[in-house]
């Protein structure tokens, strides 16, 4: 007998033993066996009697599923077949007509066998629950039930994404912006969620490929005498929880919640329906309608409605509104408009905008929202104020129509002409407002496929083909430079003569096309005068390219390095302020907060007017709270990296603050340093010594327009930004307030960097 034959025989023997061991722990169901909702047997139990497969009552009919005996007289459904089909009647029949046999295992898994091999099992198709030994594979998801008594698909889903992240979403959306909980784990495309029992310990963990397990919860069995069954369930309220069921002599003695993803129900996006808000107090949460709305129930989902619609303002210019304010209230949705306004101006802006039905004001920022209003939240910890537009009843509707006599016909004509003129002006004003809105907020519209638009700056982000970009760049002939993520080439769009910059991504993590497109779409939604505009992208297999607007005046590094013509002091102050505003937008004001992770003068480009614009933002992963840094994945210039990058610590927006601090000190000294981290320490020591000895004039060349107070303020801000401890670094909002002189700047400590 050959070695291969011997191994095959051994494998078949082991498979037979494994299958027989499973059959020994189950009640074998033979061919021809059947179940009926009313006539016994109505179910097939497992050997321990703790699980059963069969018919259970749902509404006015019956469903087929698997349940666990939780308490005497009660059951916990852990799996449902065809859960969104209507319940069947009591005349239904479930019969095993094919294959060799079936088994209801003590693990809660219902298995079909053919020739002794498993051909189908419920563990491969979870609904809202995972049991011990079951896993949730990449690309699959748990969907909550409507309620504890109705196990049809509910309003929430827990998705094991192919990027390795476990994320909870409202069922109506699978967009990243609507996620309300995640593990923040990425990179492993084959990662799966597992629930297992090891050495009388229950572990819920993520693992993929050769990665080490990422444990979500680790709990021990309190006694060795009792049997404990664990289940992880995405409950009807959208919260993922781990439960333990302790059995004594095959009867349940207690049910306990071992772990939960969220403690506050209001943290779940979609906990309350449209046009309502969530209010939590002492662990209890309730949903309330906004003023002017009333509760309605649609398909079991509680929400609110009113005599509002998105176009009612457009149709009726005579409507009157009352702007109602609600303190400690905000919407966890993304506004269609975001601008710096005071509280009163924010309310007025919404009142005069037909698209706006709510505006949230916080920290001198005003965000406006269309209908329906989603993800409303009230919390005493919030300083936000929400302004709501409420339609006032028209008093004229209750008055009788006037009687017009023949003598008043001339008056009627004058009145008709006047009202017609007013209506025309109102319509013209609405059209003008509509056009201004699309010019200001959606200033880029999609370019046609032939590219025959003369205003190339008006087009929105589009997907290019590789051949288009190859032709536009003359087969990538003119290289503008080499960045951290690949080379950049100059090109021209056919038909429009629009000059573009094309970046070929060569050092990015491999992503599926859908994830790459989603990330580029998120980056493309950024709009700020100090950010380089992403015009489009190309993704064809491993070929990934980005198309940017072309910056004609080089980079900030080149501007600071020109010995013959260095920018004047006021120009340097302006550049520093504009770069800070661009970073603030990335951190706090754009739809998806972004950490740049690679800020340096070479990535700050200058347009034809001398306006600095930040490039390469978003090419590092989009902001993920509490994600440890990984220097091996990053190829940025080390001299601008925060110390936490080197220590494999948590990277937050404070990493960008450090990089900006180095850039700010370079702007002060009017020099660019693609230098080592040791040189950064030397520079900071020199600047700190000059500050403490009041010899800041040594840092800058003689300039008649140089303001000593501004110089001192910029130096202090820069030294605060490069502190080793991220906690000591200010936020970018505080940086701007300090640079503008609105906020006082204290004396910074010596920046003792561990370099």
ZAMARGU-4260 file (C-alpha; in steps of 0.2 Angstrom, whole numbers, plus 5000, padded with zeros to 4 digits):
<rodrens>
0) 5000/5000/5000 | 5007/5017/4995 | 5009/5031/5008 | 4995/5042/4999 | 4983/5027/5000
5) 4987/5025/5018 | 4984/5043/5022 | 4968/5043/5012 | 4962/5028/5022 | 4967/5036/5038
10) 4957/5052/5034 | 4941/5042/5030 | 4943/5033/5046 | 4945/5049/5056 | 4930/5057/5047
15) 4919/5041/5050 | 4924/5042/5069 | 4920/5061/5069 | 4903/5058/5061 | 4899/5044/5072
20) 4904/5054/5088 | 4892/5067/5082 | 4878/5054/5079 | 4881/5047/5097 | 4878/5065/5104
25) 4862/5067/5095 | 4845/5060/5091 | 4846/5052/5074 | 4831/5056/5063 | 4828/5043/5050
30) 4822/5045/5032 | 4803/5047/5032 | 4801/5055/5049 | 4789/5070/5050 | 4783/5084/5061
35) 4766/5093/5063 | 4762/5109/5073 | 4748/5101/5082 | 4750/5082/5082 | 4765/5074/5091
40) 4779/5074/5087 | 4780/5093/5085 | 4799/5093/5087 | 4815/5083/5087 | 4824/5086/5103
45) 4843/5084/5106 | 4849/5070/5118 | 4850/5082/5133 | 4833/5090/5129 | 4841/5107/5130
50) 4838/5110/5111 | 4824/5106/5100 | 4820/5107/5081 | 4803/5109/5075 | 4787/5120/5075
55) 4785/5134/5087 | 4771/5147/5089 | 4773/5164/5080 | 4758/5175/5079 | 4743/5167/5073
60) 4753/5153/5065 | 4769/5143/5066 | 4787/5144/5061 | 4801/5131/5060 | 4816/5134/5070
65) 4828/5129/5084 | 4825/5134/5102 | 4833/5131/5119 | 4823/5128/5135 | 4828/5143/5145
70) 4816/5141/5159 | 4801/5130/5163 | 4788/5134/5151 | 4798/5146/5141 | 4810/5145/5126
75) 4823/5155/5117 | 4823/5154/5098 | 4841/5153/5092 | 4837/5149/5073 | 4823/5151/5061
80) 4820/5144/5044 | 4814/5156/5030 | 4812/5169/5044 | 4803/5182/5033 | 4790/5170/5025
85) 4772/5171/5033 | 4769/5159/5047 | 4762/5142/5042 | 4745/5135/5048 | 4742/5120/5059
90) 4740/5109/5044 | 4758/5111/5039 | 4769/5096/5038 | 4788/5095/5039 | 4795/5078/5032
95) 4813/5071/5029 | 4811/5065/5012 | 4829/5065/5005 | 4847/5060/5011 | 4851/5046/5024
100) 4847/5055/5041 | 4847/5071/5051 | 4852/5075/5069 | 4848/5088/5082 | 4864/5090/5091
105) 4867/5095/5109 | 4877/5110/5103 | 4860/5117/5095 | 4866/5113/5078 | 4853/5104/5066
110) 4863/5093/5053 | 4858/5083/5038 | 4869/5068/5033 | 4872/5059/5016 | 4882/5043/5017
115) 4888/5048/5034 | 4894/5065/5028 | 4887/5082/5033 | 4879/5090/5018 | 4870/5105/5027
120) 4869/5112/5045 | 4860/5127/5053 | 4877/5133/5060 | 4882/5138/5042 | 4867/5150/5041
125) 4865/5160/5057 | 4850/5172/5059 | 4852/5183/5075 | 4862/5171/5087 | 4879/5162/5088
130) 4880/5147/5099 | 4896/5138/5105 | 4906/5131/5091 | 4898/5142/5078 | 4906/5156/5069
135) 4901/5171/5058 | 4912/5171/5043 | 4918/5186/5033 | 4904/5193/5022 | 4890/5186/5033
140) 4880/5195/5046 | 4868/5193/5060 | 4851/5201/5058 | 4840/5205/5073 | 4823/5199/5076
145) 4808/5211/5076 | 4804/5206/5094 | 4806/5192/5106 | 4790/5185/5100 | 4792/5189/5081
150) 4808/5182/5074 | 4806/5189/5057 | 4821/5201/5051 | 4822/5216/5062 | 4830/5233/5060
155) 4848/5230/5064 | 4862/5220/5057 | 4880/5215/5063 | 4891/5212/5049 | 4908/5203/5048
160) 4915/5213/5034 | 4928/5207/5022 | 4940/5221/5028 | 4941/5212/5045 | 4930/5224/5054
165) 4914/5218/5064 | 4901/5232/5063 | 4884/5236/5068 | 4872/5245/5056 | 4854/5250/5055
170) 4846/5237/5042 | 4841/5252/5031 | 4859/5257/5028 | 4876/5248/5026 | 4886/5265/5024
175) 4901/5267/5036 | 4893/5284/5042 | 4878/5275/5049 | 4888/5262/5059 | 4885/5264/5078
180) 4897/5251/5085 | 4913/5242/5078 | 4928/5232/5084 | 4940/5243/5074 | 4949/5228/5067
185) 4955/5229/5049 | 4966/5221/5036 | 4962/5202/5038 | 4950/5198/5024 | 4946/5181/5030
190) 4943/5186/5049 | 4928/5178/5057 | 4919/5179/5074 | 4919/5164/5084 | 4910/5158/5100
195) 4919/5144/5109 | 4921/5136/5126 | 4939/5132/5131 | 4944/5124/5147 | 4927/5128/5155
200) 4930/5146/5148 | 4918/5155/5136 | 4927/5166/5123 | 4920/5177/5110 | 4934/5182/5098
205) 4939/5187/5081 | 4952/5178/5071 | 4958/5177/5053 | 4973/5169/5044 | 4988/5169/5054
210) 4983/5184/5065 | 4982/5182/5084 | 4965/5181/5091 | 4956/5197/5096 | 4946/5193/5111
215) 4930/5203/5114 | 4925/5194/5130 | 4933/5180/5141 | 4922/5172/5155 | 4924/5157/5166
220) 4912/5143/5171 | 4908/5146/5189 | 4905/5128/5194 | 4911/5112/5186 | 4895/5103/5191
225) 4883/5113/5181 | 4881/5114/5162 | 4882/5131/5155 | 4876/5136/5137 | 4882/5152/5130
230) 4874/5162/5116 | 4878/5178/5108 | 4863/5187/5101 | 4860/5203/5091 | 4844/5208/5101
235) 4829/5216/5094 | 4835/5233/5101 | 4851/5232/5090 | 4863/5228/5104 | 4875/5213/5103
240) 4875/5204/5120 | 4882/5188/5127 | 4871/5177/5138 | 4874/5162/5149 | 4861/5149/5153
245) 4866/5138/5168 | 4858/5121/5169 | 4856/5110/5185 | 4849/5093/5181 | 4844/5098/5164
250) 4833/5112/5170 | 4838/5130/5169 | 4843/5138/5186 | 4848/5156/5180 | 4850/5166/5164
255) 4864/5180/5165 | 4870/5193/5153 | 4889/5191/5153 | 4894/5205/5141 | 4886/5219/5130
260) 4893/5230/5116 | 4883/5246/5122 | 4875/5251/5139 | 4865/5265/5132 | 4851/5261/5120
265) 4852/5279/5113 | 4869/5275/5106 | 4860/5264/5093 | 4857/5273/5077 | 4839/5270/5072
270) 4834/5266/5090 | 4820/5279/5087 | 4812/5281/5070 | 4812/5296/5058 | 4808/5313/5065
275) 4810/5307/5083 | 4824/5308/5096 | 4830/5296/5109 | 4830/5302/5128 | 4840/5291/5141
280) 4839/5293/5160 | 4846/5281/5172 | 4848/5267/5160 | 4830/5269/5153 | 4828/5276/5136
285) 4812/5282/5127 | 4808/5289/5110 | 4799/5306/5108 | 4792/5315/5093 | 4799/5332/5089
290) 4788/5347/5091 | 4775/5348/5076 | 4776/5329/5073 | 4765/5315/5079 | 4769/5296/5082
295) 4765/5283/5069 | 4768/5265/5067 | 4774/5257/5051 | 4778/5238/5049 | 4781/5238/5068
300) 4793/5252/5067 | 4789/5267/5078 | 4792/5284/5070 | 4785/5301/5069 | 4776/5311/5055
305) 4768/5328/5052 | 4761/5339/5039 | 4779/5343/5032 | 4787/5338/5016 | 4803/5342/5007
310) 4794/5353/4994 | 4780/5361/5004 | 4791/5376/5006 | 4794/5377/4987 | 4775/5376/4983
315) 4769/5388/4996 | 4777/5405/4998 | 4764/5410/5011 | 4769/5398/5024 | 4774/5404/5041
320) 4786/5395/5053 | 4790/5395/5071 | 4808/5390/5075 | 4808/5380/5091 | 4825/5377/5100
325) 4829/5362/5110 | 4844/5362/5121 | 4856/5347/5124 | 4850/5340/5108 | 4859/5335/5092
330) 4857/5323/5077 | 4870/5310/5074 | 4867/5311/5055 | 4877/5321/5043 | 4871/5338/5038
335) 4869/5343/5020 | 4877/5360/5024 | 4890/5365/5037 | 4895/5383/5040 | 4903/5394/5054
340) 4888/5404/5061 | 4882/5410/5078 | 4867/5403/5087 | 4854/5416/5081 | 4861/5416/5063
345) 4860/5397/5062 | 4841/5398/5067 | 4838/5411/5054 | 4848/5402/5040 | 4837/5387/5043
350) 4821/5397/5043 | 4825/5405/5026 | 4831/5388/5018 | 4817/5378/5011 | 4827/5362/5011
355) 4831/5364/5030 | 4819/5357/5043 | 4832/5356/5058 | 4848/5365/5062 | 4861/5359/5075
360) 4872/5373/5083 | 4888/5369/5093 | 4904/5377/5095 | 4900/5391/5083 | 4896/5378/5069
365) 4879/5376/5061 | 4874/5360/5052 | 4857/5360/5042 | 4847/5344/5039 | 4833/5339/5027
370) 4818/5328/5030 | 4817/5315/5037 | 4827/5319/5053 | 4837/5304/5058 | 4847/5298/5074
375) 4840/5312/5086 | 4848/5311/5103 | 4846/5321/5119 | 4859/5321/5132 | 4863/5333/5146
380) 4882/5330/5142 | 4879/5339/5125 | 4881/5358/5123 | 4872/5357/5106 | 4856/5366/5102
385) 4844/5360/5089 | 4832/5372/5080 | 4817/5365/5072 | 4806/5372/5059 | 4787/5370/5064
390) 4774/5376/5052 | 4761/5388/5059 | 4743/5386/5055 | 4737/5400/5042 | 4724/5411/5050
395) 4717/5416/5033 | 4710/5398/5031 | 4697/5400/5044 | 4690/5417/5037 | 4676/5417/5024
400) 4680/5421/5006 | 4676/5440/5003 | 4661/5444/4991 | 4667/5455/4976 | 4655/5467/4969
405) 4655/5474/4951 | 4661/5490/4958 | 4676/5482/4965 | 4682/5474/4949 | 4696/5487/4946
410) 4702/5484/4964 | 4702/5465/4960 | 4713/5468/4945 | 4725/5479/4955 | 4726/5465/4968
415) 4728/5452/4955 | 4742/5461/4947 | 4750/5464/4964 | 4749/5446/4969 | 4755/5440/4953
420) 4770/5451/4954 | 4774/5445/4971 | 4772/5427/4966 | 4784/5429/4951 | 4797/5438/4963
425) 4795/5424/4975 | 4797/5411/4962 | 4812/5420/4955 | 4820/5421/4972 | 4817/5402/4975
430) 4825/5398/4958 | 4840/5410/4962 | 4842/5401/4980 | 4841/5384/4972 | 4855/5389/4959
435) 4866/5397/4972 | 4864/5381/4983 | 4870/5369/4969 | 4883/5381/4965 | 4890/5383/4983
440) 4887/5366/4990 | 4887/5355/4975 | 4899/5365/4965 | 4906/5350/4956 | 4894/5341/4944
445) 4898/5325/4935 | 4907/5327/4918 | 4899/5318/4903 | 4907/5302/4897 | 4914/5311/4882
450) 4922/5325/4892 | 4915/5339/4882 | 4912/5351/4897 | 4922/5368/4895 | 4921/5371/4914
455) 4931/5356/4920 | 4931/5363/4938 | 4912/5360/4939 | 4912/5341/4937 | 4910/5330/4952
460) 4920/5315/4956 | 4920/5302/4942 | 4927/5284/4939 | 4940/5285/4925 | 4946/5270/4915
465) 4964/5266/4915 | 4965/5269/4896 | 4958/5286/4898 | 4971/5291/4911 | 4985/5283/4901
470) 4980/5294/4886 | 4978/5309/4897 | 4996/5307/4904 | 5004/5303/4887 | 5007/5285/4894
475) 5013/5293/4911 | 5027/5302/4902 | 5029/5318/4913 | 5032/5313/4932 | 5029/5327/4944
480) 5037/5319/4959 | 5037/5303/4970 | 5026/5302/4985 | 5024/5290/5000 | 5010/5281/4990
485) 5018/5281/4972 | 5022/5293/4958 | 5013/5308/4952 | 5011/5312/4934 | 5005/5327/4924
490) 4991/5325/4912 | 4977/5334/4902 | 4959/5329/4901 | 4954/5327/4882 | 4941/5340/4877
495) 4942/5351/4892 | 4961/5355/4892 | 4960/5354/4910 | 4977/5350/4918 | 4977/5336/4931
500) 4989/5327/4942 | 4987/5308/4942 | 4994/5298/4957 | 4998/5279/4954 | 4995/5270/4971
505) 5008/5257/4973 | 5010/5255/4992 | 4992/5254/4998 | 4984/5239/5007 | 4975/5228/4994
510) 4956/5231/4996 | 4941/5224/4987 | 4935/5236/4973 | 4919/5240/4983 | 4929/5245/4998
515) 4941/5256/4988 | 4927/5265/4979 | 4918/5268/4995 | 4934/5275/5003 | 4937/5286/4988
520) 4919/5292/4987 | 4921/5297/5006 | 4937/5307/5002 | 4928/5315/4987 | 4915/5322/4998
525) 4927/5334/5006 | 4926/5352/5001 | 4938/5365/5008 | 4948/5379/5000 | 4964/5372/5009
530) 4962/5354/5003 | 4967/5348/4986 | 4952/5342/4976 | 4950/5324/4972 | 4942/5324/4955
535) 4941/5305/4952 | 4949/5288/4953 | 4952/5273/4943 | 4952/5255/4950 | 4955/5240/4938
540) 4961/5225/4947 | 4977/5230/4955 | 4978/5246/4946 | 4972/5260/4957 | 4975/5278/4952
545) 4968/5295/4959 | 4965/5311/4949 | 4968/5327/4957 | 4967/5346/4952 | 4984/5352/4947
550) 4994/5363/4958 | 5005/5375/4948 | 5016/5383/4961 | 5024/5368/4969 | 5024/5363/4987
555) 5027/5372/5003 | 5044/5364/5005 | 5049/5373/4989 | 5042/5389/4994 | 5052/5389/5011
560) 5067/5382/5002 | 5069/5397/4990 | 5084/5406/4997 | 5082/5420/4984 | 5064/5424/4987
565) 5058/5419/5003 | 5040/5423/5008 | 5037/5438/5019 | 5032/5437/5037 | 5014/5441/5034
570) 5013/5428/5020 | 5020/5415/5032 | 5008/5418/5045 | 4994/5417/5032 | 5000/5400/5026
575) 5001/5393/5043 | 4983/5399/5047 | 4976/5391/5031 | 4985/5375/5034 | 4978/5374/5051
580) 4961/5377/5045 | 4963/5363/5032 | 4968/5351/5046 | 4953/5357/5057 | 4941/5353/5043
585) 4948/5335/5041 | 4948/5332/5060 | 4931/5339/5064 | 4921/5347/5050 | 4920/5335/5035
590) 4907/5321/5034 | 4920/5307/5039 | 4933/5313/5051 | 4951/5309/5044 | 4968/5308/5051
595) 4981/5313/5038 | 4995/5303/5046 | 5008/5310/5033 | 5008/5329/5035 | 5024/5337/5029
600) 5028/5352/5018 | 5030/5341/5003 | 5011/5337/5005 | 5006/5355/5006 | 5004/5361/4988
605) 5002/5379/4982 | 4990/5384/4969 | 4991/5399/4956 | 4985/5411/4969 | 4997/5405/4983
610) 4984/5397/4993 | 4991/5381/5002 | 4981/5365/5000 | 4984/5349/5009 | 4986/5334/4998
615) 4987/5315/5001 | 4974/5316/5015 | 4963/5300/5017 | 4975/5288/5009 | 4979/5282/5027
620) 4964/5273/5034 | 4949/5284/5038 | 4948/5289/5056 | 4945/5274/5067 | 4945/5278/5086
625) 4957/5268/5097 | 4966/5259/5083 | 4984/5255/5088 | 4997/5262/5076 | 5007/5251/5065
630) 5023/5259/5058 | 5026/5244/5046 | 5010/5249/5036 | 5016/5267/5035 | 5029/5275/5024
635) 5029/5293/5029 | 5043/5304/5032 | 5049/5299/5050 | 5054/5317/5055 | 5036/5323/5055
640) 5029/5307/5064 | 5023/5308/5081 | 5032/5298/5094 | 5017/5286/5097 | 5020/5280/5079
645) 5037/5273/5085 | 5030/5266/5101 | 5016/5256/5093 | 5003/5266/5103 | 4986/5273/5100
650) 4986/5285/5085 | 4973/5299/5086 | 4971/5316/5078 | 4985/5322/5090 | 4997/5313/5078
655) 4993/5326/5065 | 4995/5340/5078 | 5013/5335/5081 | 5016/5335/5062 | 5008/5352/5061
660) 5019/5358/5075 | 5035/5353/5066 | 5029/5362/5050 | 5024/5378/5060 | 5041/5379/5067
665) 5048/5377/5050 | 5037/5391/5044 | 5043/5402/5058 | 5061/5399/5054 | 5057/5399/5035
670) 5067/5383/5032 | 5062/5366/5026 | 5070/5351/5034 | 5067/5334/5027 | 5077/5329/5042
675) 5080/5315/5054 | 5070/5314/5071 | 5086/5319/5080 | 5087/5335/5070 | 5069/5339/5075
680) 5074/5337/5093 | 5089/5349/5090 | 5078/5362/5082 | 5065/5361/5096 | 5079/5363/5109
685) 5086/5378/5100 | 5069/5386/5098 | 5064/5383/5116 | 5081/5390/5122 | 5078/5406/5111
690) 5061/5408/5118 | 5066/5406/5136 | 5081/5418/5134 | 5070/5431/5124 | 5080/5430/5109
695) 5067/5425/5096 | 5074/5437/5084 | 5087/5424/5080 | 5075/5413/5073 | 5069/5424/5059
700) 5078/5436/5046 | 5075/5454/5048 | 5058/5459/5042 | 5051/5477/5044 | 5033/5469/5045
705) 5037/5456/5058 | 5026/5456/5073 | 5035/5451/5089 | 5019/5446/5098 | 5013/5435/5083
710) 5031/5427/5082 | 5030/5423/5101 | 5013/5416/5099 | 5017/5405/5085 | 5033/5398/5093
715) 5023/5394/5109 | 5010/5385/5099 | 5023/5375/5089 | 5031/5369/5105 | 5015/5364/5113
720) 5011/5354/5097 | 5027/5344/5097 | 5025/5338/5116 | 5029/5319/5117 | 5013/5316/5127
725) 4998/5317/5115 | 4987/5323/5130 | 4997/5339/5131 | 4995/5343/5113 | 4981/5355/5110
730) 4966/5351/5097 | 4967/5360/5080 | 4953/5371/5085 | 4963/5377/5100 | 4978/5379/5089
735) 4968/5391/5078 | 4961/5401/5092 | 4978/5403/5100 | 4986/5408/5083 | 4972/5421/5081
740) 4975/5428/5098 | 4958/5423/5104 | 4964/5411/5117 | 4979/5414/5128 | 4995/5403/5126
745) 5003/5397/5142 | 5022/5394/5142 | 5025/5377/5135 | 5036/5364/5144 | 5053/5358/5137
750) 5048/5346/5123 | 5058/5331/5130 | 5055/5320/5115 | 5060/5301/5116 | 5069/5302/5099
</rodrens>
